Amino acid sequence: MHQAPTTLQVDGAELRERRKAAGLEIDDLANAAGISRSYLSHLETGSRTRMRPARHKRLFDALTAAERAQPDKE
C-alpha cells in the first residue's frame, strides 16, 4: 500500500522569487498561509528544506492565489 510522504521538499530560492514576483512581502505570504514569518524565512533561505503536506498546500495555495491576482504584464 502506498503511503503519502510525511514531508515535501521546498526550493527556497524559487519560493522567494515567486513571492516577490507576486508582489508579496514575506509577512503577507506567511499570514495568508497561516505560518510564521520566521518559518517562511527559514524555507526561503534554505535552512529548512522540507515541510509537512498540509502546510505546503496552504503555502502554495496562497502563493498561487496571489500570482493569479497580479495584473498581466505586457
N, C-alpha and C positions, 0 to 999 in steps of 0.2 A: 504494500500500500504506500502511496506517495504522500509524504508529509510536506507541508508548506515550510519554507525556510523561516528560521527564528529571527534572523536579521537580514537586511538588504544592504548592499554596497551603495555608497553615495560618492559621486565625483564632486568634491567640494569646489574645485575651480569652475566647473560647468554650472554648478548651482549658483555661485556668486555672479557669474556672467549673466545667467538668465534673470536673476533677481534685479540686477542693475538695468538690464535691457527693458525689463517690465516697469522700470521707474519706481521701484520699491526700496525703501530704507530697510535695514536689517530688522529694526523693531516692528515695522509694518508687516513684514512677512512672518516673523515669529508670532506676532499676535494673531494674524489670520489663520495660522496653522495650529495655534494652541500649544506652542512650545516656547521655551525661554529664549531670550536673546543670546545668552551665553551658549546654549546648546546649539543654536543655529550657527553662531560664530565658530564653534569647535568643528562643526561639519564643514563650513566653508574653508577653514584654514587647514583642514586635513588632520587635525589632532584627534578627531573622531571620523571614522570612515564607514561605519555601519549603523543602521537604526532599525528599530522594530517595524514590522509591516504597517501597523495602524498609524504610527507617527509618520512614516514615509508617505502613506497615502494622503494624509491630511496636508503635509507639507507640499507635495507636488500637485495636489488638487488646488490649493491656494495659489501656488505659483502659476499654474496653467490658467486659472481664472483671471489673474492679474495680466497675464500676457494677452489673453483674448480681449481684455478691456482696453488695451492700448490702441490708439488710432493707427490706421495703416500709414506707413511711411513711404511716400512716393516722391 
